[in-house]
Amino acid sequence: MYRYDEFDETLVRERAKQFRGQVERRLKGELREEHFKPLRLQNGVYLQLHAYMLRVAIPYGQLNAKKMRQLAYVADKFDKGYAHFTTRQNVQYNWIKLAEMPDVLDVLADVEMHAIQTSGNCIRNVTSDHLAGANLDEIEDPRPWCEIIRQWSTFHPEFSSLPRKFKIAVTAGETDRAAVRVHDIGLHMKKNAEGRIGFEFIVGGGLGRTPYIGLTTREWIAKEDLLSYLEANMRVYNRHGRRDNKYKARIKILVNELGLAEYSRQVEEEFAAQNTWEKVVLPQEEVERITAYFAPPKFQTLPVVSSAFEAFKAGGREQARWAKNNLRPHRAPGYISVHIALKPQGVAPGDATSDQMRAMADIGEQYGLDDIRVAHEQDVVYPHVKLDDVPAVYAALKAAGLHASNAGMGSDIIACPGLDYCNLSNARSISVANEIQAVFADPEFEDEVGTLHVNVSGCINACGHHHVGHIGILGVDKKGEEFYQVLFGGRADEKATIATIQGPGLKHEEVAPAIRRVIGKYLELRREPTEKFIDTMGRLGQAPFKEALYASA
């Protein structure tokens, strides 16, 4: 993983020191909240329903044991003993006192971590595939380019006060695990006709109040032109993006209003007009320096089949199920990627206790080549584990209560904190997610249903990504009462699709029974057990599922 140099170290330390002074002035009453707000947001500090929340950046989802242990320390020392893993590969704390925020930033800086640009109208944390460097279908590791973009965008003087927040994601596999088509800019590494690796450039995706799937403005852009082309896009957005209406300020609105052809014309004109001295051209030696930090581990030469692993799978239904649902193929023979689903029954999705975080650190250090990733599903991944070590990894995860065998299944629900924490929310998310989880409490039933993505948001801001769930749940407020709209047919992968709202909202207690009826209709209509929910719906349309949804409502 990337190691901070002296410039990174100085930058992070100076920002923490600066924020300490700002907090002191706020606590003394020398700064009013309206003046302090933009300063705290630049440091990832939100004011929520009950307390301040801190969002910590995990660039491209990359952690190691040392960093994970420090996150656990923050949870114990400054919070209530747990942390929340988010859909944007960040970590959030919900109960830190404002007076202690500067101390937390200093503690994070000790392990090359920070909260810079995790909020505010700037380029946010760059995200990527949580299996980068391990998956089978990857043409190149995208993480060096995520790091290059991080360095380019951090405190960029031209783009530090954009019309609205801005999110970039990079992937390099045939299967998109980074949701690049629902980001402001998505970069999909691909080869051109000559076999050179560059980027498909996708612009204008996003969820929230007005969801859009991103559009391809360039089928291919060369690596050496990437940063210059990014600057051309950012300049067009910075020039024309709405600043008078925050609900229409995202680049997706600009692309939609201008039209793809006109937007692309302006970008190409801006790109062509750049003087030689304006071009952001990284020296090849710098590209190589950064890339070297992401060199593949020295994998051992191992047999494809592991007798220890085969015996583990044969050791009982619980182990076999976990192996089937939570393990992912690895490009190196004798290795596997392990998916830790932070979604046990009845727990807030994405939450982990400090003890569990320390356990994940210990296991990753001992068995995972000290490589730990945060996944978009609010889960954690060990990308590199020997098949021979799977039994020991499972035993250690089970001892820590981290052995839920539901990765990618109906109970592996993505959910925002909702009205339990967020002052923007209209309805509770966690309790609804827990009640839907209970629908899948029987492992045999959940396995019969198979792959299913259920996403829950407590408001239109869509932090739970309800627009791209196979089944999406959106909390709304109707005259002070919580209701939940149900959406069908969303996807966040390479076939990204925005889900469709089905009709009137349901009461809290009606949601889980309605989802159970929809699942029953799917089991009735699918062609064969291997046909996934989203594929059955795609084949038949949404009408029979809508009928089931409202059958007894």
N, C-alpha and C positions, 0 to 999 in steps of 0.2 A: 504494500500500500504506500501511498505518497507520504513522504516525510517533509514537514515544514522546514524551509530554509530560514536564514536570519531575517529576511524581509517579512515572511509570513509571521514569524515569532514577534517581531517588533510591531507589526500592524495590529495583531490580536491583543498584545499587552497594552498598547497605547489606547486602543478603543475601550478596553475595560477600565483603564485609568480615567479616561474622559467621562465615561458613563458614571463612574463613582462620584465625580464632582457634580454631575447633573442630578443624580439622586439626592445627594446631600442638599442641594439648593431646593429641590422639590419638597423634601421633608421639613426644611426650615420655612417653607412658605414663600421663598424667593422666586419660585417658578409656579405659575398657575397650571392647572391640568391641561388646558388647551394649548399651552406652549410646551409642556412636557411631553404630551402625547406623541408628536412626531419623533421626538428624541428617543423615547422608550421603544417605539415600534421599530426604529432602526436597529435596535438591539434585541429584537425578538420578544419584547415584553408586552403582553396584552392585559387589559383589565377586564376580567370576566365577572360572572354573577357574584361570586363569593370572595374572590381573591385575585391576585395577579397570576398570570400564567406565563411561563417561559418556554419558548420553542428553541430547541438546540439543533443546529445544523448537523446532519450526517451526510456530507457530500457523497453523491452516488451510492448511498446506503452502506458505506464501508466502515467497519469497526474492527478492532482487535480486542483481546482480553483486557489489556490495560485500560482502554477507553471504556469498555463496558463496566469494569469495576468502578471506574470513576463516576459513571452515571449512577451506579448503585449507591455510591457514597453520597452523591448529591441528594438522592431520594431519601436516604436516612438522615442526613445532617440538616437538610433545609426543607424537606417536604414531608409527606406522611408515609414514606416507606414504599412508594411505588412510582412508576413512570408509565407514560402512554406512548406507544409506537404508532406513528401516523402513516397515512397513505402516501405522503411525499417523502418518505424515508427520513423523517425527523423524529425527535423525541420531545415530548412535552411534559412539563411539571405544572400542576394546577394549584399548589398551595404555598408557593414561596413568598415570603414577606418582601416587600419592596426594599426595605433597609438592607436586606441580605443579598439582593440581586448582584451587586458588584462583587461580593465574596464568591458567589457561584461562578461568575464569569472568570474570576482569577483561578478558581479550582479547575474549571474547564480548560483554561489556557495552559495549565500544567501538563495536559495530555494532548495538546494541539487541537483543541476543540473550542467552539465559540457559538454565538447566536447571531452573528452578523448577517444581515440581509435575509433573515427568515421571516421578515415582515416588511411593510412599507411598500411604496411605489417604486420598486427597483427589480432587478433580475434576482429571483429567489434561488434557493438551493437547487443545483442541477441534479437531476435524477437519472437513473439508468436501470438496466436489467439486473436483478439481484443474483442472477446466475452467470453474470459476465465472467469470462475466463474459464468457465466450467462446462457450459452447455454444448450440445452436439452440433447445433445448426448455426453457430456463430462464425462469421467470416473474419472477424478481428475483434479484439477486446476493445469495447468502446470507452472504458474508464479513462485512459489517457486523455481522450478528447473532452471528457467531462471535466477533468482537472484543468485542462488548458482553458476551457470556457470559464471555469470558476476563477482562475487567475485573471483572465481578461475582464470579467464582469465585476469583480469585487472593487467597490469604490470607483467605478468608472465615472469620471466627472460629467460625461455627457448624458449618462443614463441612470443617474442616482435619484432623479425626481421625474419619473415617467408619469403619463396620464393615469396609469393604474399598475398594479402588481404584474409581474411578468415571469412566466415559468417555461423552462426549457428541459427537454428530456432527450436522451440519446440511447439508441439500441442498435444491435448488429446481428441479430438472429432472424431467421425466417419467421419464427413466432415472436410476436411483439409482447414482451412482458413488462414494458416500460410505459405503455399507454401513450405513445408518442402522438397519436392523432387527436388527443383531447388536451393538448398543451398549446400554449401560445406559439411556440416553435417546437416542432418535433424533427429530430434528425435520425434517419434510418440509414445506416451504413450499407452501401451496396456497390457492386462492381459495374463499371460501364462496359460498352462494347469491346473496348481494348483490354478489359480485365483489370483496370485500375480501380482501387477502392476509394470511394468518396462518399457523398451523402445525398440521399433524397431529402429535399428541403420542404417541410410541411409547415404551413402557417395558418393561424386563425382557429385552432381548436380550443375548446374550453367548455366547462359545465356551468353551474350557477344559474342565474335567472334566465339567460338566453343561451342554451347549449348548442354548440356547433361541433361538427367533425372537421378537423383541419384539412386544408386543400394543398395539393402539391404544386408549388410554384416553380420548382426546378426538379427535374427527374434525377439530376446528378450535378453536384458541385465538388470540385477538387479540394483535397485537404488543405492545400496551400492557400486557397481562396476562402476558406471557411469563415475566419474571423472578419475579413473585409466584407464578406457577403452578409454576415450577421449585423455588422455595423450599418450597412445600407438599409436593411430591414428595420433596424431600431430607429434610424433617423427618419424614415418615412412615418413610422408609427409615432415617434416623438413630435413630429411636425404636425400631423393631422389628427392624432388621437384626441377624443373629446376630453376636455378638462372641466366642462360646465355641468356634467352629469355622470356621476361615478357608475351608474348602471349601464352607461353606454360608452365607457372609457376603454374597455379591453380591445386588444387588436382584432379579435374575432368580429367585433362590430364594424371596425374600419374596413376589414376585408370584405365583409358582407355588403356594406354600403357602397364601396368603390366598385366592387365586382373583382373577381380574380384577375381578369385581363388587365384592368386599369391599375390595380395594386401592383401586379407583377411588372407592368411597364414602368411605374415610378421607381420601383426597387432597382430594376435593371439600369435605368437612367442614372440613379444615384450611384450605383456600383461602377458604372462606366466613367462617371465624372470624377471619381476619386483620383487625386494626384498620386504619383509614385510615393511621395513622402507620407501620404495619408494611409497607404495600404498597411494593414496589420499582418506583417509577414514574420512568422517565427523562424529564427535560424534553425536549420535542420538539427544542429547539435542540441538545441534546447528541446525540440520535439523528442529526440532520442534520449535526452536526460530524463524527461518526465516519463516517457514510455518505459524506461528501464525499471522504474519503481513498480511497474505492473507486470514484470516478467513472470511467466508461469512458475509455480513452485517446482522444485525438483521431485517430480512424481517418481515413486519407485516402480520398477518393472514387476508387475503383479499378474497373476493368472486372472483370466476373465471370470472364472467361477471360484467362489469362496465357499469352502465346506462349512466354515463357521457361520456365514450368512445364510446358507441354505438350511442349516440346522436351526438357526434362529427363526426363520419363517415357518418352519415346521413345528415350532415349539408351542403353538397355541393360536387360537383365533385372534386374540388381541394383538399379538405380535405380527401375525400375517397381515392383519388389517392396517396396522401402522406402516408396515413396509410397503404395502400396495398404495396407500394414499399419501404418505409423507416423504417418500424417496423419489428423487429425480435422476435420470440417466446422466452420466458424466463422460466427458470426452476421453479421459484416460482409463485404460483397462484396469479393473480392480478397485475403482473408486466410485463413489456415489455422492449426490448432494442431499442433505437432510433438511427438511422443511419443518420448523417448529411452529405449530399452529397455536397462537396465543388466544385461543377461543374455546377453552373448556366450558362446559355447560354452566350457565349462571354467572359468568364473570364478564365485566365490561370488555368488549372486544378491543384487543390491542394493549391491554394493561399487563404489566409484569411487576412483581414485587422485587424489592432490592435483593432478597435472598435468591430469587429466581434469576435475576440478572447476574449475580455472582456465579451461580451455577452454570449459566450459559457461557460466561467467561472461562471458567475452569474447564468445561467440556471442550469448548472451541480451541483452547490453548493446548490441551492434551491430545485431542483426537482430530482437530480440524485445521491443522497447520496455522493456527492463530488467525484465521480469517472468518469473520462474522459479518453477515449482511442483514440489513433491514429491508423487508420486502414491501411492495405496494399494498399487499393484502393485510397490512398491520401485523405481520408475522416476522420471524427471524429465521435465517438460513445459514447453515454451514455448507459452503459450496464444495469443500474438498474433504471427504471422509473415506477411509479405506473400508471396503466391504467387510474385511475381517474385524474391524472395530465397531461395526454397527451394533452388535449385541451390548457392548459396554456403553456405547452412546445412549442407547435406548434405556438401559438400566439407570444411568445417571439422570436422564431426563425424567424418567418415571419417579425417581426419588425426589425430584424437585417439583413434581406436579406439572411437568411440561410435556407430557406424553400424549396429549390429545391427538387422536388418529383421524382427524377430519379435514386435513388440508385440501382445499378446493371443493369441499362438499357443502351441503346445505346449511350446516351449522357453523361453517367458517365464515361468519358474516362480517362484512365491513360496516362499521357504524361510527358516526361522529359522536362526540360527548353529549350533544343535544342539550336539552333544557336543564339537565342536572348540573351543568357547568357554564354553558355558553349564554351570554346575554343577547346574542343575536337569534337564538333558536326560538321556534314557535312550539315545539313539542319535544317530549322525551324520545331519545333514540335507544338508550341502553336497555331499558325495560322491554321495549318492543322487540329488540334483537334477542334478548334472553327468552322471551315467550316464543319466538319463531324457532330458536334453537331447540326448545322443548319438543317441537314437532318432530325433530330428528333425534330424539333421545335414545331410541332403539337403534343400535348400530346396524342391525340387519336391514331395517327399513331405510336408513340413510344410504347404505351401500346399494340397495335396490334402486334408489332414486339416482345415485351417481353424481357426476359433476353438476354443480348448480351454484351460481353466484348470486347471493342475496345482499343487497346494499341498502343501508338505511341512513337517511339524512334528517336532521331535525328542523331544517329550514331550506329555503331556496338557494342558499349559498353552496349547497351540495358538497360539503366536506366529506360526506359519506359516499360520494360518487353514485348516487341513486340513479342517475341518468344512464349509466353504463352497466347496471346489474341486469342479469337475466330476469330477475325480479327486483324492481326498485321500490323503496318505501320512502315517501316524502311526508314529513310532519307539517301540518298547517294549523293555523288558529282560526276558529270560527266562533266569534263572539265569546272569546275567553275559554272555549273548550277545544281540546286537542283532537284533531282528526288526522287520518293518514291516507293520502292518495297512493294508489298502487300503479306501478308502471311495468310493462312487459317488453322484452326483446332487446335490451341494451347489451352492448359488448364493448370492451376496452382494448381488445387485441388487434391484430392486423386486419380484422374485418369489423372495425369499430363502427358502432351504430348507436344512435340515441334512442332510448326506450320511449314508449308511447304511454301517456296517461290513459287509464282505462275508464275512469268515470268518477262519480262522487267519492269523497273520502269516507273511510271507515272509522268507527270509534276504536279506541285503544284495545278493548277486549275482543273486538271483532277481527282484528288483523290476523292473528295466528290461525284461528279456525278457517279463515278465508284462504290463507296460503295452503293449508292442509287440503282443502277442496281442489285447489289448482293443481297440486302435486298428484292428487288422486286422478284427476282428469288426464294428466300427462301419462301416468302409468297405464291408464286405459287405452290411450291413443297411440302410444309409440309403436313403431313397427317391430322393434326387437329390443332386447335389454341393453344393447350397446348404443342405441340412438339417444343422444343427449337431449335434455330438456330444450335447450336453445335450438337444436336442429329439428325437433318435432314441431316446435312452434313456428320455425321458419318454413317447414313443409306445409303445415295446415293453416297457418295464419293465427291471429290472436283471438278470434271470435269465440271458439269453444272454451278457451281458458277464461275469457271475460265472463262468459255465462256461468262458469263454475265459481268464479270469484264472488259474484253477487247472488248466488243461488239461494242463500238463506240469510242474506244481510238485511 
